[in-house]
Amino acid sequence: MKQFIETTVEKVLAGHQLGEEDALRLSGCEGNDRFRLFVEAARIRDHFVGSSVFLCSIINAKSGRCAENCAFCAQSAHHDTGVPVYSLVDEDEMVRCAALAEQNGAGCYGIVTSGTSIKSAEELERVCRTVTRIKNETGISPSCSLGIMDEVTALRLKNAGMETYHHNLETARSFFPQICTTHSYEDDVATIRAAKSVGLRVCCGGIFGLGESFAQRIEMALTLRELDVDSIPLNFLNPVPGTRLEHADFLTPLECLTIIAVYRFLLPGKRLSVCGGREKNLRELQSWMFLAGANGTMTGNYLTTPGRPPELDQQLLKDLQIPVEGCCGADT
């Protein structure tokens, strides 16, 4: 396996795109070979995107009552989770949180709303006004995650100052029907294409630990490569009581790190950000996410679950002597 890893690394560094078969073989690394995989993934990262890390932050700007039936989601109206339910927060609060995120070192700030899409003209207008204010009043990069979107809406948000649109595929096309049946996988793909068509950066990834196979994790990575998304949030399931996946098992830290490393082999030049669920799944090995090839993380709270205090993430990066850069997105 050592020879295979070394040969595969050289191919990736030379510009060769890794295929499904080789990626699946890498995912089976065990023992010392697994640690070698992590080291080589970091080497690929340094070669293509450098060693600095970017931080992002989000606000749950509209919570609960989502009509979608995603099996993992605390905000789905199909689940009884006790999640807070509220309509779109006001501009001042969203701008205030953007300024706080910037103070905490984040380079990208995402306005996230529950629901299939933004259907209210008033809500869309409020988001656009907020994006413009964030652009004018702070130095942070504004991002939105408003669900399924068409080109007209994408262009309107871009003209308001939005730089990145975040919309996750969540899992592989072949596994998606096990997770959600209220919209199609193609709806999500179309949203990504709409955002790219108007010149927006796209942040798109998924959640691991839903019951998918490693082959399906690779399948999603290859779809993301085909769509040429700009940054990829890697989320790990933190099971929420009341959802269909409330009894799912946590991934082990080494499983999570292997996913990160294989994604770096498959997507060498992309921003890979470890986001939701890292605290519960990586546990004491959180710092290893950067040693396994990641170059970003979400700091602060997630949508319905608390994250780590930003000062702890800043200390972690300081201890690792990793410089901070900026920008991206997430789940949970």
N, C-alpha and C positions, 0 to 999 in steps of 0.2 A: 504493500500500500504506500510506503514511503516513496518509492520510485514513481508510482502513479501520481501522487500529489505533486511531486517536484516537476514531473513532465507536464502535468496539466497547468500548473502555475506559469511555466515558461510559455505555453501556448496562449494563455490569457494575456500575459504581459506583451506578447507579440501581436495582439489584436485579434486572436482567434475567438470566435463565439462558442462557448461551451454548449453542448447538446444535452438532451434529457438523460441519456444513458450515462454519460460521464458524471453529471450532477447527482444522479441517484447513487452511483458508486461512491462518490465523496460523502454522501449522507450516511453511509454505513461505517464510517471510520469509528474505531474504538480505541481505548487505551491511549498510548502515547501518540498514535496516529491522529487522534482527534485534536490533541493540543497542537500538533504540527499543522493541521488544517487551519486552526485559528490564527496561528502565526503567519501562515502564507496568505490568508485572507487579508490580514492587516497590511501585508506587503503589497498586495494588489491595490488596496485602498490608497496607500501612500503614493503609489506610482501614478494612479489615475486622478485622484482628487485631493491628495495631500493629507496631512496628519491633523489638521485643525478640525474642531467640532462646532456644529451649529446648534443653537437652541431655539425652540419654538414654544409658544404658549397659546391657549385657547380660552374662550368664554362660552359657556353654555347659555347662549343668548335667548333660547326659546326651548322650553323643556316639556317633555311628556306628550301624551295623546297622539303619538305617531300611528298612522294607519297601517304601516308595514308590519309584517309578522316575523322579522329577523329573530332567530332562535336565541341569540345571545343578548338582545337589547333590553335594557331596563326601561327605556322610554316607549316601548311598543304598547299600544292600547290593548294588545292581545295578552299582555302579561299584567299580573298584579304584584308590583314590586314596591309600592309606596314611594316611588320617586317623586320629587317635587314637580308640580305642574304649574307652569306660568307662561304667559304670552311674551312676545318680543320685548326685551328690556329697552329702556330709553337710551337715546344717543349718548347722553352725558356719562351714564354708567359704562357703556361699551368703550368710550374714549378714555375714561378714567382707568379702566382695566388694561387698556393698551399701553398707557403711560407706565403703569405699574410693571407690566411684563417687560417693557424696555429697561426699566430700572433693574430688573432681575436678570438681565443679560440676554433676553430673547431677541432674536433678529427678525422673527416672523410672528404675527399675531392673527389667530383665526377666529372669525365670528361664525359660530356653529349653531344651526337651528334644527330642531326635531321636525319630523314630517317628511312626506315624499318630496315636496318641493315648496318653494315660496310662491303661493298663489295670490296672496293679497297684494294689490298695487301699493297700498299704503305701507305695508311691511317692506316691500322691495325698495320703495323710495327712502324709507328710514335707514335701511342698510346702506344704500348708496350715499346718503348724506353722512352717515357715520364713517364710511370708508374714506370719503373726501376729507373729513375732519382729522382722521388718524394720519392720513397722508400729509396734511398741512401742519398739524400740531405736534407730531412726534417724529422720531427718526426710525420707527419700526415699520417693517414691510407688512401691509394689510393683505389678509387672506380671508376667503369665505368658504364655508361648507354648508350649502343651502339645499342639498339634495339634487334630484334630477333637474337638469337645466338645458335650455336650448341656446342656439347661437345668439338670438336677439338679447336674451337676458345676460349672456356672457359678455357681449359687447357693451351693454349698458353698465355692468359692473366694472369692466375694464376702463371705460371712460370716466367712471367715478374715482378711479385710482387703485382698484384692486389689482394686485400683481400675480397672485397665485390662487388657483381654485383647487380645493381639496374634495375628493370624492373617491371613496374606497370601493374596490371590487369585492372586498371581504374574503373571498375564497376563490377556488378554481371554478371554471364554468361547469365542469362535470359534477362538482359537489354542491353547487349553489342551490339546486332544488331541495336539498336536505335542510337548508338554512332559511330560505325565504321563498315564498310562493306568490307574494302580492305584487311583485313586479319582475320583469325579466332581466337576465344578465345583460342582454343587449341594450336595455335602457341605461344601465350604468356605463357601458362602453360608449354609447352615443353621447353621453354627457361629457366624458373625457375628450372625445373627438371634437365636440362643440367648443369646449374651452380652448383646446389647442388651435382650432381653426381661426380664432380671433387673436391669437398671439399671446395667450396667457400661459404662464408656467402651470404645470399640473402636478399636484401631490396626490398620489394614489397607491394604496397598498391593501392590507387586509389584516385579518385576525387568525392566529394559529391556536390550535388546541380545541377546535370545534368538532373534532372527530374525523378530520380529513387525513388521508395518507400522505407520506412524504412525497410520493409521486404527484399528488395533487398540489402540494406546495410548490413543487417545481413547475407544474402546469401553470399556476398563477404567475410565477416569475417570468415564464416565457411569454405570457399574454402581456404583462407589463412591459417587457422588452419590445414586443411587437408594436405596442401603442406608443412607445418612446416617451414615457412619462419622465418628469424631471427629478422628482424625489419620491421616496417610497417609505411610508410609515409601517413599521413592523410591530403589530400589537399581539399580545399574548392574553388569552382568555382569562379574565378574573370572574369566575362564575357568580352570577347575581341571583339570590333567592327569588323565586317567583317566575323566572324565565324557564324556557324549555331545557336550557343547558345548566340549570342550577346544580346538578349533581356531577357535572363533568370534572375530571381530574385535572389538576394543574400539570403543566409540562415541567419536566425537570430542568434545572439550570443548564445542564449540558445539552439537552435537546434544543433549548432556545438558542444557545450559542452556536450550535451546529446549523440551525436555520439561518442565522445571521451570516455565518461564514459562507454557506452555499449560495446565498443570495448575492454576496459580494463576488463570488466566482462567476455567477451568471450575469450580474449587472455591475461590471467593474467601475464604470464611470458615473454611476448614479449616487445621489445622496440617499443613504440608508439611515433612517431615524428610528430608534427604538422608543416606543411610546407606551400605550396603555398596557397595564399588567406586568410591567417590568419588576416592580417591587415584590409582588407575590410570587412570580415565576422564577426570576433570577436570584432572588433572595440575597445571600452574601456575595454573590458573584456579579453584582450589577456593574462594577467597574470593568469586568471582562468584556462587556458588550463592545467597547472600543478596541480591545485587544483582539476581538474576533472579526473586525472589519467594519463595524458601524462608524458613522461620522456625524451622528446627530441624535438628539433626544428631546423629548418634551419635558419642560420643567413646569412645576406648579400642578394644579389639579386637572383632572380629566373632565369628562362630561358629567358623570354621576358618581364617580368614586374619587377619593382624595389621592393626590400624588405626593411626591416627596417635597418638603420645603425647599425652595430654590437655593437657599444658602447651603444646603447639604450637597446639592449638585455642583454648586460653584466650588465647594471645598474638595469634592471628588476630583474635579478637573484640575484644580490647583495641585492636588497631591500627585496626579498623574503627569503634571507638567504639560498638559494639552492646551494649546491656545484655542480661544473661542472665536468663531466667525459669525454666522447668522443664517436662518430660514427653513420652514416646513409644516406637518399635520398629523392627526390621530383619532383614536377610538376609546371607547369604554365610558 
